[in-house]
Amino acid sequence: MPVDRRVVLNRAVSVDSAIVRAHQHAAGAAMARWRVPRRRGRRRTRPDVVLADYDRTATLYLAGILIWSDR
């Protein structure tokens, strides 16, 4: 059964753009964590926590995009 190269290319481009969107979404969420004003007695968020949050957010957002597009 021959594979239509346009379908494969479109799928690759859509996955690539989904990855970019996931990282943009995660970057916005991470930057929001940095912009939270400090209150008295509240310590600033550690960079490793923000990066872990970024990674988890990007992964979940990307999984949601790919699962939704397969429906």
Jmol script that loads the backbone (N, CA, C; Angstrom):
load data "model"
ATOM      1  N   MET A   1       0.844  -1.171   0.000  1.00  0.00           N
ATOM      2  CA  MET A   1       0.000   0.000   0.000  1.00  0.00           C
ATOM      3  C   MET A   1       0.899   1.247   0.000  1.00  0.00           C
ATOM      4  N   PRO A   2       0.820   2.071  -1.022  1.00  0.00           N
ATOM      5  CA  PRO A   2       1.705   3.239  -1.087  1.00  0.00           C
ATOM      6  C   PRO A   2       1.323   4.296  -0.044  1.00  0.00           C
ATOM      7  N   VAL A   3       2.340   4.967   0.441  1.00  0.00           N
ATOM      8  CA  VAL A   3       2.134   6.019   1.438  1.00  0.00           C
ATOM      9  C   VAL A   3       2.174   7.371   0.734  1.00  0.00           C
ATOM     10  N   ASP A   4       1.173   8.175   0.986  1.00  0.00           N
ATOM     11  CA  ASP A   4       1.138   9.514   0.410  1.00  0.00           C
ATOM     12  C   ASP A   4       2.119  10.395   1.191  1.00  0.00           C
ATOM     13  N   ARG A   5       3.139  10.868   0.514  1.00  0.00           N
ATOM     14  CA  ARG A   5       4.178  11.653   1.189  1.00  0.00           C
ATOM     15  C   ARG A   5       3.639  12.962   1.741  1.00  0.00           C
ATOM     16  N   ARG A   6       2.623  13.517   1.096  1.00  0.00           N
ATOM     17  CA  ARG A   6       2.049  14.770   1.603  1.00  0.00           C
ATOM     18  C   ARG A   6       1.420  14.571   2.973  1.00  0.00           C
ATOM     19  N   VAL A   7       0.779  13.432   3.170  1.00  0.00           N
ATOM     20  CA  VAL A   7       0.160  13.156   4.474  1.00  0.00           C
ATOM     21  C   VAL A   7       1.234  13.025   5.544  1.00  0.00           C
ATOM     22  N   VAL A   8       2.302  12.305   5.217  1.00  0.00           N
ATOM     23  CA  VAL A   8       3.396  12.125   6.176  1.00  0.00           C
ATOM     24  C   VAL A   8       4.040  13.473   6.496  1.00  0.00           C
ATOM     25  N   LEU A   9       4.272  14.294   5.468  1.00  0.00           N
ATOM     26  CA  LEU A   9       4.888  15.602   5.679  1.00  0.00           C
ATOM     27  C   LEU A   9       3.978  16.511   6.503  1.00  0.00           C
ATOM     28  N   ASN A  10       2.693  16.521   6.189  1.00  0.00           N
ATOM     29  CA  ASN A  10       1.761  17.347   6.959  1.00  0.00           C
ATOM     30  C   ASN A  10       1.727  16.925   8.422  1.00  0.00           C
ATOM     31  N   ARG A  11       1.760  15.620   8.646  1.00  0.00           N
ATOM     32  CA  ARG A  11       1.748  15.112  10.023  1.00  0.00           C
ATOM     33  C   ARG A  11       3.020  15.544  10.756  1.00  0.00           C
ATOM     34  N   ALA A  12       4.168  15.458  10.065  1.00  0.00           N
ATOM     35  CA  ALA A  12       5.433  15.857  10.689  1.00  0.00           C
ATOM     36  C   ALA A  12       5.433  17.347  11.012  1.00  0.00           C
ATOM     37  N   VAL A  13       4.922  18.157  10.105  1.00  0.00           N
ATOM     38  CA  VAL A  13       4.869  19.600  10.339  1.00  0.00           C
ATOM     39  C   VAL A  13       3.918  19.914  11.485  1.00  0.00           C
ATOM     40  N   SER A  14       2.779  19.224  11.542  1.00  0.00           N
ATOM     41  CA  SER A  14       1.829  19.499  12.620  1.00  0.00           C
ATOM     42  C   SER A  14       2.397  19.074  13.972  1.00  0.00           C
ATOM     43  N   VAL A  15       3.141  17.971  14.006  1.00  0.00           N
ATOM     44  CA  VAL A  15       3.773  17.541  15.261  1.00  0.00           C
ATOM     45  C   VAL A  15       4.832  18.551  15.673  1.00  0.00           C
ATOM     46  N   ASP A  16       5.617  19.028  14.692  1.00  0.00           N
ATOM     47  CA  ASP A  16       6.654  20.013  14.979  1.00  0.00           C
ATOM     48  C   ASP A  16       6.047  21.301  15.534  1.00  0.00           C
ATOM     49  N   SER A  17       4.975  21.774  14.923  1.00  0.00           N
ATOM     50  CA  SER A  17       4.341  23.003  15.420  1.00  0.00           C
ATOM     51  C   SER A  17       3.685  22.765  16.779  1.00  0.00           C
ATOM     52  N   ALA A  18       3.219  21.543  17.024  1.00  0.00           N
ATOM     53  CA  ALA A  18       2.640  21.216  18.331  1.00  0.00           C
ATOM     54  C   ALA A  18       3.710  21.276  19.415  1.00  0.00           C
ATOM     55  N   ILE A  19       4.905  20.815  19.091  1.00  0.00           N
ATOM     56  CA  ILE A  19       6.009  20.873  20.057  1.00  0.00           C
ATOM     57  C   ILE A  19       6.337  22.327  20.383  1.00  0.00           C
ATOM     58  N   VAL A  20       6.387  23.160  19.355  1.00  0.00           N
ATOM     59  CA  VAL A  20       6.667  24.588  19.571  1.00  0.00           C
ATOM     60  C   VAL A  20       5.586  25.209  20.449  1.00  0.00           C
ATOM     61  N   ARG A  21       4.315  24.919  20.153  1.00  0.00           N
ATOM     62  CA  ARG A  21       3.216  25.469  20.960  1.00  0.00           C
ATOM     63  C   ARG A  21       3.290  24.995  22.408  1.00  0.00           C
ATOM     64  N   ALA A  22       3.655  23.730  22.601  1.00  0.00           N
ATOM     65  CA  ALA A  22       3.754  23.192  23.961  1.00  0.00           C
ATOM     66  C   ALA A  22       4.827  23.933  24.750  1.00  0.00           C
ATOM     67  N   HIS A  23       5.962  24.186  24.109  1.00  0.00           N
ATOM     68  CA  HIS A  23       7.040  24.888  24.812  1.00  0.00           C
ATOM     69  C   HIS A  23       6.695  26.355  25.047  1.00  0.00           C
ATOM     70  N   GLN A  24       5.977  26.971  24.127  1.00  0.00           N
ATOM     71  CA  GLN A  24       5.541  28.353  24.345  1.00  0.00           C
ATOM     72  C   GLN A  24       4.575  28.430  25.528  1.00  0.00           C
ATOM     73  N   HIS A  25       3.670  27.467  25.599  1.00  0.00           N
ATOM     74  CA  HIS A  25       2.709  27.421  26.704  1.00  0.00           C
ATOM     75  C   HIS A  25       3.444  27.230  28.033  1.00  0.00           C
ATOM     76  N   ALA A  26       4.393  26.291  28.049  1.00  0.00           N
ATOM     77  CA  ALA A  26       5.136  26.012  29.279  1.00  0.00           C
ATOM     78  C   ALA A  26       5.999  27.203  29.681  1.00  0.00           C
ATOM     79  N   ALA A  27       6.576  27.889  28.699  1.00  0.00           N
ATOM     80  CA  ALA A  27       7.403  29.060  29.011  1.00  0.00           C
ATOM     81  C   ALA A  27       6.550  30.155  29.644  1.00  0.00           C
ATOM     82  N   GLY A  28       5.345  30.340  29.128  1.00  0.00           N
ATOM     83  CA  GLY A  28       4.446  31.328  29.721  1.00  0.00           C
ATOM     84  C   GLY A  28       4.091  30.975  31.153  1.00  0.00           C
ATOM     85  N   ALA A  29       3.844  29.698  31.396  1.00  0.00           N
ATOM     86  CA  ALA A  29       3.510  29.255  32.755  1.00  0.00           C
ATOM     87  C   ALA A  29       4.706  29.431  33.690  1.00  0.00           C
ATOM     88  N   ALA A  30       5.903  29.111  33.191  1.00  0.00           N
ATOM     89  CA  ALA A  30       7.106  29.244  34.019  1.00  0.00           C
ATOM     90  C   ALA A  30       7.386  30.714  34.331  1.00  0.00           C
ATOM     91  N   MET A  31       7.228  31.577  33.339  1.00  0.00           N
ATOM     92  CA  MET A  31       7.466  33.003  33.572  1.00  0.00           C
ATOM     93  C   MET A  31       6.441  33.575  34.551  1.00  0.00           C
ATOM     94  N   ALA A  32       5.235  33.047  34.525  1.00  0.00           N
ATOM     95  CA  ALA A  32       4.231  33.495  35.490  1.00  0.00           C
ATOM     96  C   ALA A  32       4.668  33.149  36.911  1.00  0.00           C
ATOM     97  N   ARG A  33       5.347  32.006  37.063  1.00  0.00           N
ATOM     98  CA  ARG A  33       5.850  31.630  38.389  1.00  0.00           C
ATOM     99  C   ARG A  33       6.896  32.626  38.881  1.00  0.00           C
ATOM    100  N   TRP A  34       7.734  33.128  37.942  1.00  0.00           N
ATOM    101  CA  TRP A  34       8.771  34.085  38.327  1.00  0.00           C
ATOM    102  C   TRP A  34       8.169  35.435  38.680  1.00  0.00           C
ATOM    103  N   ARG A  35       7.054  35.791  38.056  1.00  0.00           N
ATOM    104  CA  ARG A  35       6.483  37.125  38.240  1.00  0.00           C
ATOM    105  C   ARG A  35       5.605  37.244  39.483  1.00  0.00           C
ATOM    106  N   VAL A  36       5.409  36.152  40.195  1.00  0.00           N
ATOM    107  CA  VAL A  36       4.577  36.213  41.404  1.00  0.00           C
ATOM    108  C   VAL A  36       5.258  37.136  42.415  1.00  0.00           C
ATOM    109  N   PRO A  37       4.558  38.149  42.894  1.00  0.00           N
ATOM    110  CA  PRO A  37       5.201  39.082  43.838  1.00  0.00           C
ATOM    111  C   PRO A  37       5.542  38.388  45.156  1.00  0.00           C
ATOM    112  N   ARG A  38       6.668  38.774  45.711  1.00  0.00           N
ATOM    113  CA  ARG A  38       7.078  38.187  46.989  1.00  0.00           C
ATOM    114  C   ARG A  38       6.308  38.834  48.125  1.00  0.00           C
ATOM    115  N   ARG A  39       5.811  37.993  48.993  1.00  0.00           N
ATOM    116  CA  ARG A  39       5.158  38.492  50.203  1.00  0.00           C
ATOM    117  C   ARG A  39       6.123  38.306  51.364  1.00  0.00           C
ATOM    118  N   ARG A  40       5.817  38.968  52.432  1.00  0.00           N
ATOM    119  CA  ARG A  40       6.687  38.834  53.593  1.00  0.00           C
ATOM    120  C   ARG A  40       6.705  37.378  54.066  1.00  0.00           C
ATOM    121  N   GLY A  41       7.884  36.839  54.218  1.00  0.00           N
ATOM    122  CA  GLY A  41       8.025  35.471  54.687  1.00  0.00           C
ATOM    123  C   GLY A  41       7.937  34.416  53.593  1.00  0.00           C
ATOM    124  N   ARG A  42       7.649  34.833  52.374  1.00  0.00           N
ATOM    125  CA  ARG A  42       7.543  33.855  51.283  1.00  0.00           C
ATOM    126  C   ARG A  42       8.828  33.873  50.461  1.00  0.00           C
ATOM    127  N   ARG A  43       9.436  32.726  50.337  1.00  0.00           N
ATOM    128  CA  ARG A  43      10.689  32.656  49.594  1.00  0.00           C
ATOM    129  C   ARG A  43      10.421  32.590  48.104  1.00  0.00           C
ATOM    130  N   ARG A  44      11.387  33.051  47.350  1.00  0.00           N
ATOM    131  CA  ARG A  44      11.285  33.025  45.893  1.00  0.00           C
ATOM    132  C   ARG A  44      11.316  31.573  45.410  1.00  0.00           C
ATOM    133  N   THR A  45      10.626  31.293  44.310  1.00  0.00           N
ATOM    134  CA  THR A  45      10.601  29.937  43.762  1.00  0.00           C
ATOM    135  C   THR A  45      11.990  29.565  43.255  1.00  0.00           C
ATOM    136  N   ARG A  46      12.458  28.384  43.632  1.00  0.00           N
ATOM    137  CA  ARG A  46      13.787  27.948  43.203  1.00  0.00           C
ATOM    138  C   ARG A  46      13.793  27.650  41.709  1.00  0.00           C
ATOM    139  N   PRO A  47      14.915  27.924  41.028  1.00  0.00           N
ATOM    140  CA  PRO A  47      14.989  27.674  39.582  1.00  0.00           C
ATOM    141  C   PRO A  47      14.725  26.219  39.197  1.00  0.00           C
ATOM    142  N   ASP A  48      15.198  25.261  40.006  1.00  0.00           N
ATOM    143  CA  ASP A  48      14.986  23.857  39.654  1.00  0.00           C
ATOM    144  C   ASP A  48      13.503  23.491  39.713  1.00  0.00           C
ATOM    145  N   VAL A  49      12.771  24.116  40.610  1.00  0.00           N
ATOM    146  CA  VAL A  49      11.329  23.864  40.694  1.00  0.00           C
ATOM    147  C   VAL A  49      10.630  24.427  39.461  1.00  0.00           C
ATOM    148  N   VAL A  50      11.041  25.630  39.046  1.00  0.00           N
ATOM    149  CA  VAL A  50      10.436  26.248  37.866  1.00  0.00           C
ATOM    150  C   VAL A  50      10.738  25.425  36.620  1.00  0.00           C
ATOM    151  N   LEU A  51      11.975  24.935  36.487  1.00  0.00           N
ATOM    152  CA  LEU A  51      12.332  24.129  35.311  1.00  0.00           C
ATOM    153  C   LEU A  51      11.589  22.797  35.298  1.00  0.00           C
ATOM    154  N   ALA A  52      11.434  22.175  36.449  1.00  0.00           N
ATOM    155  CA  ALA A  52      10.680  20.921  36.514  1.00  0.00           C
ATOM    156  C   ALA A  52       9.223  21.166  36.145  1.00  0.00           C
ATOM    157  N   ASP A  53       8.693  22.289  36.606  1.00  0.00           N
ATOM    158  CA  ASP A  53       7.321  22.661  36.274  1.00  0.00           C
ATOM    159  C   ASP A  53       7.182  22.910  34.774  1.00  0.00           C
ATOM    160  N   TYR A  54       8.185  23.560  34.195  1.00  0.00           N
ATOM    161  CA  TYR A  54       8.206  23.827  32.748  1.00  0.00           C
ATOM    162  C   TYR A  54       8.163  22.517  31.970  1.00  0.00           C
ATOM    163  N   ASP A  55       9.024  21.574  32.366  1.00  0.00           N
ATOM    164  CA  ASP A  55       9.109  20.291  31.669  1.00  0.00           C
ATOM    165  C   ASP A  55       7.790  19.535  31.765  1.00  0.00           C
ATOM    166  N   ARG A  56       7.209  19.492  32.954  1.00  0.00           N
ATOM    167  CA  ARG A  56       5.943  18.779  33.149  1.00  0.00           C
ATOM    168  C   ARG A  56       4.816  19.449  32.355  1.00  0.00           C
ATOM    169  N   THR A  57       4.775  20.775  32.366  1.00  0.00           N
ATOM    170  CA  THR A  57       3.730  21.498  31.640  1.00  0.00           C
ATOM    171  C   THR A  57       3.837  21.257  30.145  1.00  0.00           C
ATOM    172  N   ALA A  58       5.058  21.338  29.607  1.00  0.00           N
ATOM    173  CA  ALA A  58       5.254  21.122  28.165  1.00  0.00           C
ATOM    174  C   ALA A  58       4.855  19.709  27.771  1.00  0.00           C
ATOM    175  N   THR A  59       5.227  18.731  28.587  1.00  0.00           N
ATOM    176  CA  THR A  59       4.917  17.332  28.274  1.00  0.00           C
ATOM    177  C   THR A  59       3.410  17.092  28.282  1.00  0.00           C
ATOM    178  N   LEU A  60       2.732  17.582  29.306  1.00  0.00           N
ATOM    179  CA  LEU A  60       1.285  17.372  29.394  1.00  0.00           C
ATOM    180  C   LEU A  60       0.541  18.096  28.278  1.00  0.00           C
ATOM    181  N   TYR A  61       0.965  19.316  27.971  1.00  0.00           N
ATOM    182  CA  TYR A  61       0.312  20.093  26.915  1.00  0.00           C
ATOM    183  C   TYR A  61       0.499  19.413  25.568  1.00  0.00           C
ATOM    184  N   LEU A  62       1.716  18.941  25.304  1.00  0.00           N
ATOM    185  CA  LEU A  62       2.000  18.257  24.040  1.00  0.00           C
ATOM    186  C   LEU A  62       1.208  16.958  23.938  1.00  0.00           C
ATOM    187  N   ALA A  63       1.139  16.202  25.019  1.00  0.00           N
ATOM    188  CA  ALA A  63       0.368  14.959  25.002  1.00  0.00           C
ATOM    189  C   ALA A  63      -1.100  15.246  24.707  1.00  0.00           C
ATOM    190  N   GLY A  64      -1.622  16.303  25.289  1.00  0.00           N
ATOM    191  CA  GLY A  64      -3.012  16.673  25.031  1.00  0.00           C
ATOM    192  C   GLY A  64      -3.254  17.041  23.580  1.00  0.00           C
ATOM    193  N   ILE A  65      -2.322  17.788  22.983  1.00  0.00           N
ATOM    194  CA  ILE A  65      -2.462  18.166  21.570  1.00  0.00           C
ATOM    195  C   ILE A  65      -2.443  16.929  20.683  1.00  0.00           C
ATOM    196  N   LEU A  66      -1.482  16.036  20.926  1.00  0.00           N
ATOM    197  CA  LEU A  66      -1.340  14.864  20.052  1.00  0.00           C
ATOM    198  C   LEU A  66      -2.501  13.889  20.219  1.00  0.00           C
ATOM    199  N   ILE A  67      -2.977  13.722  21.434  1.00  0.00           N
ATOM    200  CA  ILE A  67      -4.116  12.823  21.650  1.00  0.00           C
ATOM    201  C   ILE A  67      -5.366  13.406  21.000  1.00  0.00           C
ATOM    202  N   TRP A  68      -5.579  14.719  21.158  1.00  0.00           N
ATOM    203  CA  TRP A  68      -6.757  15.356  20.581  1.00  0.00           C
ATOM    204  C   TRP A  68      -6.725  15.286  19.059  1.00  0.00           C
ATOM    205  N   SER A  69      -5.536  15.451  18.446  1.00  0.00           N
ATOM    206  CA  SER A  69      -5.449  15.450  16.981  1.00  0.00           C
ATOM    207  C   SER A  69      -5.677  14.056  16.395  1.00  0.00           C
ATOM    208  N   ASP A  70      -5.501  13.011  17.199  1.00  0.00           N
ATOM    209  CA  ASP A  70      -5.722  11.642  16.713  1.00  0.00           C
ATOM    210  C   ASP A  70      -7.187  11.245  16.755  1.00  0.00           C
ATOM    211  N   ARG A  71      -8.037  12.077  17.334  1.00  0.00           N
ATOM    212  CA  ARG A  71      -9.461  11.730  17.444  1.00  0.00           C
ATOM    213  C   ARG A  71     -10.155  11.860  16.123  1.00  0.00           C
TER     214      ARG A  71
END
end "model"
wireframe off; spacefill off
backbone 0.3
color backbone group
